[in-house]
Amino acid sequence: MNAVVIHESLTGNTEKAAIRIAEHLVEAGVDAVACSTTKIDFQALADADLVIVGSWTDGLFLFGQKPARGDRLSKLPFMTGKRCAVFCTYAIETGKTLEKLTTIMESRGADVIGGYAIKRSAIDAGAQEFVDRLLGVLAV
């Protein structure tokens, strides 16, 4: 299986999560690469059986949360027929970030199979848990 992890990051937390997700996938035998929304590896995307897209949570502390730079995410290449998973990083609350990110990816033609929120103070553990859950879903 081939996977690409595309991320939108501001302070580096989401990028770190994306890199760790790709590393955990590789450890599990999946050919995976991480890239930012501004430097997409189009060949890896074309070859991918699984696309993972992540964003940091933007908005106010207790309401109005959304995927950061949703306009950039909504311009990602079409992924018709590709399985997709989404993730977000957050500090306090995610609100509907995952649901909104799912909607964006579905508008790009992706078949979203799940999502996961990773607290920025627990990126390593969150990335591992996300990959474990994701591989469990894919094995079914």
N, C-alpha and C positions, 0 to 999 in steps of 0.2 A: 504494500500500500504506500502511496505517496501523499504527503500532506504539505500544505503551505500555511504558515501562521502570519497573518497580516495584522499589523497593529497601528493604532493612532496613539502617540504618546506625547506628553508635554514635559514632565519632570523626569522621565526615565522609568517610572514604576511599571507602566504598561509594557514598555519595551523589555524590561527585565523579565516580566511575566511571560511575554511572548517567546523570548529566548529560552527560558526555563521549560516552557511547554514543548517547544521543538526538541530540546535536549531530552526530555522525558520520553517523547515519542520515539526518538532515535534509540534510546536505551531499550525500548520495547520492541524494536525491530522495524519501525516505520521510517521510511525515508522522509525526512522533514527539514524544512528551512523556514526561517523567520525573516520577515522584511517589513518595512514601514509602508504606509499608504503612499508616501511620496517616492518610494524606490521599490515598487513592486517587481518581483522576479516573475515576469510574464510567462517564461517557459515553465517554471515551477508551478504556476497557477494553471496553465494549460494541461500539465501532466498530473495534477493533483486529483486524487480520489476523494480527498477531504480538504476543505478550506475552513480554517479557523480564523475568525475576525474578532479583534479586541479593541476596546476603547476605554479611556478613563471616564469616570462619571463627572459630568459637568452640571452645574446648577447650584442652587442655594442649598444650605446645609440640610434643611428638613423637607423641602419640596422643590418641584421643578427639575428634578434630575433627568438627564438625558445623555446619550452618547456624545462625547465631545466631537466637534467638527463633523456633525451629521451630514452637512452638505458635501464634504469631501468623501465620506463613506458612501453616500448615495451615488457617487460618480465612479465607484469601483467597476471594473469590467463585469459584463454579464456572466453569470455562473450557472446558466441553465443546466439542470440535470446533475449538478454537483451537490454532494452532501456537505453540510456546513454546520459548524458549531460556533457559538459566540461566547465571549467573556468580557467582563468589565473589571476594572480595578476601582477601588473606592476607599474613602477615608472614614466616613460616618454612616452614610445611607445610600442605597442604590436607587431607591424609588422604582420607576419603571424603565430604567436604563436597558435592561436585558430585553424586555418586551419591545422597546423602540428599536433596538439594534436588530432584533429578529425581523421586525417589519422592514427595515432597510434592506437586509440581506435577502429577504423573500422578494422584495421589489427588483432585485438584481437577478432573480431566477433561481436562487439557491434553495435547496431543500434543508431547512434548519432542523437539526435533530436534537438540539439542546443548548443549554447555556449555563454559565457558572459565574458567580461574583467572587472576586479575589480581594480580600482586604489588603491594603498596601503595607500593613505592618506584618503580614504573613504571606508574602509572595511565594516563597519557595514551597511551603506546605500547600498553599492554595493551588499552585501550578500542578503539583503532584496529584492532589485530589481530583482536579479537573481531568487530567489525563487518565487516571485510573477509572473514573466514571465514564469517560468518553470511550475508552477501549472496552469497557463492559457493555456499553450500548451497542458498539459496532460488532461485538462478538455474538450478539443475539441473533 
